[in-house]
Amino acid sequence: MTKYIFITGGVVSSLGKGIIAASLGRLLRARGFSVINQKFDPYINVDPGTMSPFQHGEVFVTDDGAETDLDLGHYERFTDTSLGKLNNVTSGSVYSHVIRKERRGDYLGGTVQVIPHITNEIKSRINGASKQFQPDFQLIEIGGTVGDIESLPFVEAIRQFKAEAGIGNAISIHCTLLPYLPTSGELKTKPSQHSVNVLRSYGIQPEVLVCRTTKPIPKTEKEKLALFCSVPKEAVIECRDMKSIYEVPLALEAQNMAKVVLEMLRVPDKKADLKDWEKLVDRIKNPKKTVKVAIAGKYTKLSDAYISVVESLKHAGYANDAAVDIKWINSEECVDEAKCKELMQDVKAVVVPGGFGIRGIEGKLNVIKYARENNVPFLGLCLGMQCAVIEYARNVAGLKGANSAEFDENAPYPVIDLMLEQKNVHAYGGTMRLGAYDCILKKGSKAAKAYGKEKISERHRHRYEVNNEYIKQISDAGLVFSGMSPDGMLAEVVELPKLDWFVASQFHPEFKSRPEKPHPLFKGLIDAAMKK
Ligand code: GLN
């Protein structure tokens, strides 16, 4: 029987609830339990796929093609578990489902209301995920801050779910912030007390309190929190700012958080095997070298927009005992070739990540040209691969003015074009080529060597593809199409074998990298950079 752990947040947003939920997941996994994480997002969008990265950060894509919140990336990376459509629930998806049923007449003339119809639908999403995965533990994080109007139906659904599950089957963890007042030299507990009161006013008494803080919490303050918030002393967990997010599971383990949680859920504790994770953290904290890697994109002002790319680079660094120092290059600045050269001077490798729209494209093409001509290790991701093909077509294959139909519908050589099945698609939400598809790598190619196999599966999120009409001309000029869909119809990977590392993929490898298992394409990039 699945046991349930709900995670809410109070006082402020951006507390790192996702990391805390993922870390507790890791601690339970380390004990041999199966775990899934689920994220509830109170916004009205059906999924984050239509949101600007500036609004919401990266859109994380699962194997089954769901466009999800970036916290799912943390969950997958920390628990080494692949999640799917059922693991991210938004108000938009809940309401649209209920409204569809209402239009169909399913409610037989009844008045459709937040309670019970919306809350029942939320509860059925919890049960649906339990049914699919049958995990020992299901950790459910509610986005936003308790007290927000829009998260109320989710909070009410948790209250009902906990009551129905019965004592010992579901608990809730409330994350708060303890602000430090330098004038009095104190960590203040009052905002946390108030936040727990708000939660209680909705009928939820949290069993565990996780307090984000910049300083150690004195024993007296922990006791005060325990007393005022009605949680056991050992269930007041401190979560300090850490250099690396991967340290968090160990900090929580040191305070016996998993043990406390297991006791509350009436599950006998098991010995945790965290040896590999400890080694990983040791490597993260004591890198022998540093390597500077550029990410040339257009959402560089918000690093969350490329969070899986950043994490994948770090993972590949860990495997090399190296800290990856990321240099953010705004691709728009690279439209000027001299500026591009100047910005690229001190980097040992460059990633051109995914993206949409024409802004910054010419700059990306210059970055890729520079990498190609100067043998700077390069990895192109999705749009980055499309740009690599455009650059090669224009500057090497002699296809002047080559472009993607996304940026120039009248390009003389549309080397990147809409996929056939996309030509009649007019709605934006959930209509791209999404999720995992197989790809066959060319024997002996850099990509095949990096993976150590020829058949791979990777996640996609795009509308455009390499235009097959130009593959022959471009490959005759030297760009190797080293990965194709199994039917040979879609180009998936391109590379230049003579360079140290010039590989680009139509898929998004960044969604499958794990801290202990860096993705082969990122590892290939960093391995090559380390040799520079
Ligand atoms: N805009 C491109 C397309 O739709 C690339 C998408 C991406 O990089 N995720 O095909």
Residues whose N, C-alpha, C, O or C-beta is under 5 A from the ligand:
A	BS01	LIG	G354 G355 F356 G357 L381 C382 L383 R461 H462 R463 Y464
